[in-house]
Structures are given as structure tokens and as C-alpha cells.
């Protein structure tokens, strides 16, 4: 073995000892070993030495045996599974499993905590998230917690459990609703044998605090916000490897710079397509420079090539484009910018606010039309900024604030605030 040191190969040596668990070199050595196995598999595939499924299975078994002999690793037959496509017959799959000595599986399981999706997503695909929440709830004594304590745990613990899976895939709506039901029942102290009265509806609890809510998250909106982060990276950072792979594999519309919907696409690409309309609401050209459109619409003489976009746009939009000077060859390339978070760039929080703001405005429509909305905002800010006084030593310091919030939710929502303003 030789090590490259400053671009030069050092003196060869023979390793005589292994490394301890947790050693920083362990991931590097693992990557080197897996790269060698990948090279051996690619070499055999390029030579096309196999013609039947049985011979392919024999070749894979030989490659694994040689790799284990060279690296010192051992394949655990009890933990190894073989996954077959739907086109493979049951008889052929059983014969290959007998030849390899491994068991057949219908599910690839999870990798790094995320399911390896190879078929249609159903409400049972992410059942493990609900099981994880139920496991948390089984260890908590909801009756011994105050309302403020239950809301705090729901906001900081229960609502964050599905966040990891949400960052790469759009979860089914039924899964989000069942998780929200578990959280809602925990907040109000529901159990299988006892049903409590929910004093405030779930939509109000998910409102921001300055609108009269507790700041809990709607899971469907939070899921979209996570996917929008990937969509924003896909649109603005084309030099990343995973972005180039996705754009090369699937249909990427270079004219409007958005993914195209098609059949037989991955779940990630389908999720990106679903959030693109919301993403368009939050991005714009950097510095609002409209003189830097796509260069493919300009001919060699520096004039607009209207035949390329005239049939795609309304006549009044085409007339407005004629008034704009075409870009010059020395103009810098156009850059997209997220304009809802100032100069700090994209954030999941601002994306969530963009998605939920129409819902919040619709739910507060009656309040805005029948009361002074600015006073409504000030009243909620005042109620949440009051210094709470503990009623007894065993109560949390936020107990009185929550009682005030429950009472204020009735006053601010159903009582005209004009009368409050006049007092």
C-alpha cells in the first residue's frame, strides 16, 4: 500500500493492524474499498461475460468472494437480501436465491433513515414515523403535564420527527393528517379511553403567535418548504453534481428553467414539480435587471428573435419585451435571488410563510373586515410578551400565559376590537 503525500507516492508499506472503531480514517478506507468493488463490477459489466440470470448471479457471488478474500470482510448471509424486479418470475428468483445463499425481499428498507423507494408511495410507506411518535408518547405522562408543557413538547419534539423524511420526498397527505391527529390528541389530553374537548381548532393553533396561534407547523406546508429548498438549489446552483445528474436524467425545460412533468419519474422529481409554482413566487432576477433575459431569444445581430417566444406569450407582453434592450455578449449571466428573506438568501422559514400566508389570510378574513387589524396584532403581541406569574410551585411559568391566550382567543376573535380601542 502507498499513500499520496503532496502529490507524490510515499514508500510502500504492508498494513499489519486494523483501526479502532471511530477512527477518522475509517470512512476513507471504507470508500476506497467500495470503490475497488465498484470498479470490479463495472469491469465485468463492460465485458458482458454474462448472458443469463443464473450466470450473472454466479458472477456476483464470485466478485463478492474475491472482494472478501482481499479485504478481510465477510458477507453476512443472514442480513443480506436480494431484491428482484416485477418482471422476474417466482421460480427464477427462488433459483437465484438458492444459488447465492441469500433471502429474497420485497422491500429495500431504509438507508440513512430514509426509505429506499422503488414503488408507489402509500400511506403505509411512512408508517414508521407514526410508530416513532407513538413510542415517544408511550413514555410521557400527558396527565401530569400542563397545557403549556404539552404544547411545548408537541412543537419541539413531536412535530420535528417527520422533518428528516420530508426533506427529500413529499409525504402523502393522509400520513401528514394522521401525524397531526396524534399531536392534536396529545395537546388536549385525548386517549383511547377518554376524549377531551378541543377548546381551539387546529388551524388556529398553527397560526403564528402574532395572529393568535401557538406557532405550530402544518406538516403539509412544512414538507413543501423543505422540497422548495431543493428546488431553489436546482434552479440556482447548476454546478452541483446532484443537480447536473437530475437535469441530465430527467426532462429539464431550459427555456423557463423548471422541471417538466412526465411519466416514469422518480418521487424526488415529481415532488420538485409540485412546488415549482410556489417557488416562482419567491424568486426574481437579482437587482431586478430585466435586461438580462435568456440569450437564446436574441439573434446574431443583437435583436430580439420574436419567433421563438411570440407564440408563447400574450400580445401585450410581447410588446413590452420589444421595449427592452436585448442583452449584450459582455453582460454578466442572469442570477436568481430569493427576495423574501432580505440579503440572507433562501430559508425554509420564509418558504413556509410564503406557502401558509394565503391560508392565514383566508382564516383571518372575518377579523380583518370587522375589526381594527393593527390593534389585533398589537393585542396578540402584548398577550405573548406578558411576564407570567407562576400560580404554584408545581406549575410551569407559562401556565398563566396559556390561560390568558385561551381567553384572549375568544375575545379577539368574536368581540369587535373597536370597542376595546375606545377604552
C-alpha positions as CSV (number, residue, x, y, z in Angstrom):
1,X,0.0,0.0,0.0
2,X,1.2,3.5,-0.8
3,X,-0.1,6.9,0.3
4,X,0.0,10.0,-1.8
5,X,1.7,12.8,0.1
6,X,1.7,16.2,-1.5
7,X,1.1,14.6,-4.9
8,X,3.9,12.1,-4.6
9,X,3.7,8.4,-3.7
10,X,5.3,7.6,-0.3
11,X,7.3,4.5,0.5
12,X,5.2,1.2,0.1
13,X,4.2,-0.5,3.3
14,X,2.2,-3.5,4.4
15,X,-0.6,-2.8,6.9
16,X,-0.4,-5.2,9.9
17,X,-3.0,-3.8,12.2
18,X,-6.6,-2.7,11.9
19,X,-8.0,0.6,13.0
20,X,-10.1,1.2,16.1
21,X,-13.8,1.9,15.9
22,X,-14.5,5.6,15.4
23,X,-11.1,6.3,13.8
24,X,-11.2,9.3,11.4
25,X,-9.6,7.1,8.7
26,X,-12.4,4.5,8.8
27,X,-14.7,6.3,6.4
28,X,-11.9,7.0,4.0
29,X,-10.8,3.3,4.0
30,X,-14.4,2.2,3.5
31,X,-14.8,4.5,0.5
32,X,-11.6,3.1,-1.0
33,X,-12.7,-0.5,-0.5
34,X,-16.2,0.2,-2.0
35,X,-14.6,2.0,-5.0
36,X,-12.5,-1.1,-5.7
37,X,-15.6,-3.3,-5.6
38,X,-17.4,-0.9,-7.9
39,X,-14.6,-1.0,-10.4
40,X,-14.6,-4.8,-10.4
41,X,-18.4,-4.9,-11.1
42,X,-18.1,-2.2,-13.8
43,X,-15.3,-4.1,-15.5
44,X,-17.3,-7.3,-15.6
45,X,-20.4,-5.5,-16.9
46,X,-18.5,-3.8,-19.7
47,X,-17.0,-7.1,-20.9
48,X,-20.6,-8.6,-20.9
49,X,-19.4,-12.0,-19.8
50,X,-22.9,-13.0,-18.6
51,X,-25.8,-14.0,-20.8
52,X,-28.4,-15.5,-18.4
53,X,-29.6,-14.6,-14.9
54,X,-28.0,-17.7,-13.4
55,X,-24.6,-16.8,-14.8
56,X,-25.0,-13.2,-13.6
57,X,-25.7,-14.5,-10.1
58,X,-22.7,-16.8,-10.2
59,X,-20.5,-13.8,-11.3
60,X,-21.8,-11.6,-8.5
61,X,-21.1,-14.4,-6.0
62,X,-17.5,-14.7,-7.3
63,X,-16.9,-11.0,-7.1
64,X,-18.1,-10.8,-3.5
65,X,-16.0,-13.8,-2.6
66,X,-12.8,-12.3,-4.2
67,X,-13.5,-9.0,-2.5
68,X,-13.9,-10.6,0.9
69,X,-10.7,-12.5,0.4
70,X,-8.8,-9.4,-0.5
71,X,-10.3,-7.0,2.1
72,X,-10.8,-9.4,5.0
73,X,-14.6,-8.7,5.2
74,X,-17.2,-11.3,5.4
75,X,-20.7,-11.1,3.9
76,X,-23.4,-11.9,6.5
77,X,-25.8,-14.2,4.7
78,X,-28.4,-13.8,7.5
79,X,-28.5,-10.0,6.9
80,X,-28.2,-9.9,3.1
81,X,-31.3,-9.7,0.9
82,X,-31.9,-9.9,-2.8
83,X,-34.5,-7.6,-4.4
84,X,-36.0,-8.6,-7.8
85,X,-37.9,-6.6,-10.4
86,X,-41.6,-7.4,-11.1
87,X,-40.5,-9.0,-14.4
88,X,-38.6,-11.8,-12.7
89,X,-40.6,-15.0,-12.3
90,X,-41.0,-16.5,-8.9
91,X,-39.2,-19.7,-10.0
92,X,-36.2,-17.8,-11.3
93,X,-36.0,-15.6,-8.2
94,X,-36.0,-18.7,-6.0
95,X,-33.3,-20.4,-8.0
96,X,-31.0,-17.3,-7.8
97,X,-31.6,-17.0,-4.1
98,X,-30.6,-20.7,-3.6
99,X,-27.5,-20.2,-5.7
100,X,-26.4,-17.1,-3.8
101,X,-27.5,-18.3,-0.4
102,X,-29.4,-15.1,0.4
103,X,-33.0,-14.4,1.1
104,X,-35.5,-12.6,-1.1
105,X,-37.1,-9.3,0.0
106,X,-39.9,-7.2,-1.4
107,X,-38.8,-4.1,0.4
108,X,-35.3,-2.4,0.3
109,X,-35.8,-0.9,3.7
110,X,-34.2,2.3,4.7
111,X,-30.8,3.8,4.1
112,X,-29.6,6.6,6.5
113,X,-33.1,6.8,7.9
114,X,-34.8,7.4,4.6
115,X,-36.9,4.7,2.8
116,X,-35.5,3.4,-0.5
117,X,-38.5,4.0,-2.7
118,X,-38.9,1.6,-5.6
119,X,-42.6,1.5,-6.0
120,X,-45.7,3.7,-5.5
121,X,-45.8,5.6,-2.2
122,X,-48.8,4.7,0.0
123,X,-49.9,5.8,3.5
124,X,-48.1,2.7,4.9
125,X,-44.7,3.7,3.4
126,X,-44.1,6.1,6.2
127,X,-45.9,4.2,8.9
128,X,-42.6,4.1,10.9
129,X,-42.9,7.8,11.6
130,X,-46.2,7.3,13.3
131,X,-44.7,4.4,15.3
132,X,-41.9,6.6,16.4
133,X,-44.3,9.3,17.6
134,X,-46.4,6.7,19.4
135,X,-43.2,5.4,21.1
136,X,-42.5,8.9,22.3
137,X,-46.0,9.3,23.6
138,X,-46.0,6.0,25.5
139,X,-43.1,7.2,27.6
140,X,-44.8,10.6,28.5
141,X,-47.4,11.1,31.2
142,X,-49.7,13.6,29.5
143,X,-52.0,13.9,32.5
144,X,-49.1,15.2,34.7
145,X,-48.2,17.9,32.1
146,X,-49.9,21.3,31.9
147,X,-51.3,22.6,28.6
148,X,-48.2,24.8,28.1
149,X,-46.0,21.8,28.7
150,X,-47.8,19.6,26.2
151,X,-47.8,22.4,23.5
152,X,-44.0,22.9,24.1
153,X,-43.3,19.1,23.7
154,X,-45.6,19.0,20.6
155,X,-43.8,21.9,19.0
156,X,-40.2,21.0,19.8
157,X,-40.3,17.2,19.7
158,X,-43.3,15.6,18.0
159,X,-43.6,18.0,15.1
160,X,-39.9,17.6,14.3
161,X,-39.9,13.8,14.0
162,X,-41.0,13.7,10.3
163,X,-38.8,16.6,9.3
164,X,-35.9,14.3,8.2
165,X,-38.0,12.3,5.8
166,X,-39.7,15.5,4.5
167,X,-36.5,16.9,3.2
168,X,-36.3,14.6,0.2
169,X,-39.9,13.3,-0.6
170,X,-43.4,14.7,-0.5
171,X,-45.2,12.7,2.1
172,X,-48.8,11.5,1.4
173,X,-51.5,13.9,2.7
174,X,-53.0,11.0,4.7
175,X,-49.7,10.5,6.6
176,X,-49.5,14.2,7.5
177,X,-53.1,14.2,8.7
178,X,-52.6,11.1,10.9
179,X,-49.4,12.6,12.5
180,X,-51.2,15.9,13.1
181,X,-54.1,13.9,14.7
182,X,-51.6,12.3,17.1
183,X,-50.1,15.6,18.0
184,X,-53.5,17.2,18.4
185,X,-54.8,14.5,20.7
186,X,-51.7,14.7,22.9
187,X,-52.1,18.5,23.3
188,X,-55.7,18.2,24.5
189,X,-55.1,15.1,26.6
190,X,-57.0,12.5,24.5
191,X,-56.5,8.8,25.0
192,X,-58.1,5.6,23.8
193,X,-60.5,5.6,26.8
194,X,-61.0,9.3,27.2
195,X,-61.9,12.0,24.7
196,X,-61.3,15.6,25.7
197,X,-62.9,18.7,24.3
198,X,-60.6,20.6,21.9
199,X,-61.0,24.2,23.0
200,X,-59.3,25.7,19.9
201,X,-59.3,24.2,16.4
202,X,-56.1,23.0,14.8
203,X,-55.9,25.8,12.2
204,X,-55.8,28.4,15.0
205,X,-53.1,26.6,16.9
206,X,-51.0,26.5,13.7
207,X,-51.3,30.3,13.2
208,X,-48.3,32.5,14.2
209,X,-48.3,33.9,17.6
210,X,-48.9,37.4,16.3
211,X,-52.1,36.2,14.7
212,X,-53.4,34.4,17.8
213,X,-51.9,30.9,17.4
214,X,-49.2,28.9,19.1
215,X,-46.8,28.8,16.2
216,X,-47.2,25.0,15.5
217,X,-46.5,23.9,11.9
218,X,-48.8,22.5,9.3
219,X,-47.0,19.4,8.1
220,X,-48.0,19.6,4.5
221,X,-46.8,23.2,4.3
222,X,-43.6,22.3,6.1
223,X,-43.0,19.4,3.7
224,X,-43.4,21.8,0.7
225,X,-41.0,24.2,2.3
226,X,-38.3,21.6,2.5
227,X,-38.8,20.5,-1.1
228,X,-38.7,24.1,-2.1
229,X,-35.2,24.3,-0.7
230,X,-34.1,21.5,-3.1
231,X,-35.9,23.2,-6.0
232,X,-34.2,26.5,-5.2
233,X,-30.8,24.8,-5.3
234,X,-31.7,23.0,-8.5
235,X,-32.5,26.4,-10.1
236,X,-29.6,28.5,-8.8
237,X,-26.7,26.1,-8.3
238,X,-26.2,24.2,-11.6
239,X,-22.6,23.4,-10.8
240,X,-23.5,20.8,-8.1
241,X,-23.1,17.2,-9.1
242,X,-26.6,16.0,-8.0
243,X,-28.2,19.0,-9.9
244,X,-26.4,18.0,-13.1
245,X,-27.4,14.4,-12.7
246,X,-31.1,15.2,-12.2
247,X,-31.1,17.7,-15.1
248,X,-29.4,15.2,-17.4
249,X,-31.6,12.2,-16.4
250,X,-35.0,13.9,-16.5
251,X,-36.7,16.5,-18.6
252,X,-35.4,20.0,-17.8
253,X,-37.0,22.8,-19.6
254,X,-34.1,25.2,-20.3
255,X,-36.3,28.0,-21.6
256,X,-38.3,28.5,-18.4
257,X,-35.8,26.7,-16.1
258,X,-38.2,24.4,-14.4
259,X,-38.7,20.6,-14.4
260,X,-41.2,19.1,-16.8
261,X,-43.8,16.7,-15.7
262,X,-43.6,13.2,-17.3
263,X,-44.4,9.6,-16.6
264,X,-42.0,7.1,-15.0
265,X,-40.0,9.7,-13.0
266,X,-38.6,9.4,-9.5
267,X,-40.5,10.5,-6.4
268,X,-38.0,13.4,-5.9
269,X,-38.5,14.8,-9.4
270,X,-42.3,14.6,-9.0
271,X,-42.1,16.4,-5.6
272,X,-40.0,19.1,-7.2
273,X,-42.5,19.6,-9.9
274,X,-45.3,20.0,-7.4
275,X,-43.7,23.0,-5.6
276,X,-42.4,24.9,-8.6
277,X,-45.3,27.3,-8.7
278,X,-44.7,28.4,-5.1
279,X,-41.0,28.8,-5.8
280,X,-41.7,31.2,-8.7
281,X,-43.5,33.5,-6.2
282,X,-40.4,33.9,-4.1
283,X,-37.6,34.4,-6.7
284,X,-36.7,37.1,-9.1
285,X,-33.8,38.3,-11.1
286,X,-31.0,39.7,-9.0
287,X,-31.1,43.5,-8.7
288,X,-34.3,43.4,-10.8
289,X,-32.3,43.7,-14.0
290,X,-34.8,42.9,-16.8
291,X,-32.2,43.5,-19.5
292,X,-30.6,40.1,-18.9
293,X,-33.1,37.5,-20.3
294,X,-32.2,34.2,-21.8
295,X,-29.7,34.7,-24.7
296,X,-31.4,32.1,-26.9
297,X,-34.0,34.7,-27.7
298,X,-31.5,37.0,-29.3
299,X,-30.2,36.6,-32.8
300,X,-26.6,37.2,-34.0
301,X,-27.2,40.9,-34.8
302,X,-28.4,41.7,-31.3
303,X,-32.1,41.9,-32.0
304,X,-35.0,40.0,-30.4
305,X,-35.9,36.7,-32.1
306,X,-39.6,37.1,-31.6
307,X,-40.5,33.9,-33.5
308,X,-39.0,32.0,-30.5
309,X,-41.4,33.4,-27.9
310,X,-44.2,35.2,-29.7
311,X,-46.5,32.2,-29.7
312,X,-45.9,31.5,-26.0
313,X,-46.8,35.0,-24.6
314,X,-49.8,37.4,-24.8
315,X,-49.5,40.2,-27.3
316,X,-49.2,42.9,-24.7
317,X,-46.3,41.0,-23.0
318,X,-44.6,40.7,-26.4
319,X,-45.0,44.5,-27.0
320,X,-43.4,45.2,-23.6
321,X,-40.5,42.9,-24.4
322,X,-39.8,44.9,-27.6
323,X,-39.2,48.0,-25.4
324,X,-36.4,46.2,-23.5
325,X,-32.9,46.3,-25.0
326,X,-31.6,42.8,-25.7
327,X,-28.6,41.6,-23.7
328,X,-25.1,42.1,-24.9
329,X,-22.4,39.4,-25.1
330,X,-20.4,41.1,-22.3
331,X,-23.4,41.2,-19.9
332,X,-23.0,39.0,-16.8
333,X,-25.2,35.9,-16.6
334,X,-28.6,36.2,-15.0
335,X,-28.8,35.2,-11.4
336,X,-31.9,34.2,-9.4
337,X,-32.4,35.6,-6.0
338,X,-34.8,34.7,-3.1
339,X,-36.4,38.1,-2.2
340,X,-38.4,37.1,0.8
341,X,-35.6,36.9,3.3
342,X,-33.6,40.1,2.6
343,X,-29.9,39.6,1.9
344,X,-29.8,36.3,3.8
345,X,-30.9,34.2,0.9
346,X,-33.3,31.2,1.0
347,X,-34.6,29.9,4.2
348,X,-37.1,27.2,5.0
349,X,-38.9,29.5,7.4
350,X,-39.6,32.2,4.7
351,X,-40.7,29.4,2.3
352,X,-43.2,28.1,4.9
353,X,-44.5,31.6,5.5
354,X,-45.0,32.0,1.7
355,X,-47.0,28.8,1.5
356,X,-49.1,29.4,4.5
357,X,-49.8,33.1,4.2
358,X,-52.8,32.6,1.8
359,X,-54.3,30.2,4.4
360,X,-53.7,32.6,7.3
361,X,-55.2,35.5,5.4
362,X,-58.2,33.5,4.5
363,X,-58.8,32.3,8.1
364,X,-58.4,35.8,9.4
365,X,-60.7,37.3,6.8
366,X,-63.5,38.0,9.2
367,X,-61.2,39.6,11.7
368,X,-59.8,42.0,9.1
369,X,-63.1,43.0,7.8
370,X,-64.9,43.5,11.2
371,X,-62.1,45.0,13.4
372,X,-59.0,47.0,13.5
373,X,-56.4,44.6,12.3
374,X,-53.4,46.6,13.6
375,X,-54.9,46.6,17.1
376,X,-55.5,42.9,16.7
377,X,-51.8,42.4,16.0
378,X,-50.7,44.6,18.9
379,X,-53.1,42.7,21.3
380,X,-51.7,39.3,20.5
381,X,-48.1,40.6,20.8
382,X,-49.0,42.0,24.2
383,X,-50.6,38.8,25.4
384,X,-47.5,36.7,24.5
385,X,-45.0,39.3,25.9
386,X,-46.5,39.5,29.4
387,X,-44.3,38.2,32.1
388,X,-46.2,35.1,33.5
389,X,-46.6,34.6,37.3
390,X,-46.5,31.0,38.5
391,X,-49.7,30.1,40.3
392,X,-47.9,27.4,42.4
393,X,-44.6,25.7,42.6
394,X,-45.7,22.7,40.6
395,X,-47.0,24.7,37.7
396,X,-44.9,25.8,34.8
397,X,-44.2,29.6,34.4
398,X,-46.1,29.6,31.1
399,X,-49.4,28.3,32.6
400,X,-51.0,31.7,33.2
401,X,-49.9,32.9,29.7
402,X,-51.7,30.0,28.1
403,X,-54.8,30.6,30.1
404,X,-54.7,34.2,29.0
405,X,-54.2,33.1,25.4
406,X,-57.3,30.8,25.5
407,X,-59.4,33.6,26.9
408,X,-58.0,36.1,24.5
409,X,-58.7,33.9,21.6
410,X,-62.3,34.2,22.3
411,X,-62.2,37.9,23.0
412,X,-60.1,38.9,20.0
413,X,-61.9,36.6,17.6
414,X,-65.5,37.2,18.5
415,X,-65.5,40.7,20.1
416,X,-65.2,43.8,17.9
417,X,-61.9,45.4,18.7
418,X,-63.1,48.9,18.0
419,X,-64.8,48.9,21.4
420,X,-61.5,47.7,23.0
421,X,-59.7,50.5,21.3
422,X,-62.0,53.1,22.7
423,X,-61.5,52.1,26.3
